[in-house]
Amino acid sequence: MDKIAIRGGNVLQGDIKISGAKNAALPLMAAGLLTDKALELINIPDLSDVASMAELLTQLGVVVDKNSQGMRLCTKNLISTTAPYDVVRKMRASVLVLGPLVARAGEAHVSLPGGCAIGIRPIDLHLKGLEALGAKITLEDGYVNASAPQGLKGGDFTFPVVSVTGTENLLMAATLAQGETRLINAAREPEVADLAHCLNAMGAKISGIGTDTLIIEGVKSLEGATHQVIADRIETGTYAMAAALTGGHVRLLHGRLDLIPTVAPLLLQSGVSLEEEENALLIKAPSNRLQGVDMMTEPFPGFATDLQAQWMALMTLSDGASMITETIWENRFMHVPELCRMGANITVHGSSALVRGVKQLKGAPVMATDLRASVSLVLAGLVAEGETLINRVYHLDRGYERVEEKLRGCGADIERVR
């Protein structure tokens, strides 16, 4: 199994190209199930999660062709409406095929999902939303069976809590439902808006994009389209923090401040300089030590939970202390013991972690527990004295494209080893 070895202490300087957003690419790929015409997706990242979704879609009958620009998907005929456990267990985002399959084929059989071990991520909101659109739902032998033989019917559904994948699943399903659907308390993440824009380009009628109420007027069929995937805001925030942590000066190509509307002010408070250039975001670390800044995760436009572990790594070398509160997932502090192995001073109190800045981290063998935790260990390794060896980096490959190559291009001493 691959590992990543990092010898810390190098300052990051140079350019890093921000890839297309994984969290946008996966629902966009699932949207290819909604039409028998070709969907061209530009700027698709080369990630294991994208490969897993392509494998699943191929089993359902989608012809997936990768090219230099991205990916072409065409579903002339569905050959199956079953998303099997052996594929779905690899990532929870596989559940995104549920809505499109029911909408187009009138039925779906989807294994309950797997993915990162960061806590309970129930799909009950997906199921209740589909029931509100007229689908009949049963659970049997670890599978969700959804049926709407006469087609889905438009209706109102209010999310009791914000759900990104729930919003995306119901948004896709509603495009082919009969009549009007209103999704209330919908997720406002940029990836949701990106999906909605793509669906509209395919002939859907969606309004309220970017707000917490999406209104969808169902259409009989969707067409093909060409769509460019938005830049990855999580990657943008991650590399910005890597530059700041190492005392670096890095230009993030395709990065934008509006991708990280809550992260940017906190970085500024910590002493980091951020400057927008044409099609790039310039990150410059403070000349002195970083300042401790408190942070709380919240649904967009709040601080993304997918950047919480990276922020914690940043704060380990701050001057002072930082209180980090996680409000989205109940088990997303599994990186804390690994950071502490490297000399971090972190105390967890329920859903909050108090990070007291230390002068130096020490390299150590550590274990990645989930996608974002793994990259927080990479960040810590970049500044740790000696060598850090990160195990179970398959998590990292799910969400970061060519991470070693990008960091090495800016001066990091990092390599993949077996």
Summary of the structure (lengths in Angstrom):
residues: 418
radius of gyration: 21.4
end to end distance: 6.0
largest distance: 65.3
contacts: 1580
relative contact order: 0.16
helix: 33%
strand: 28%
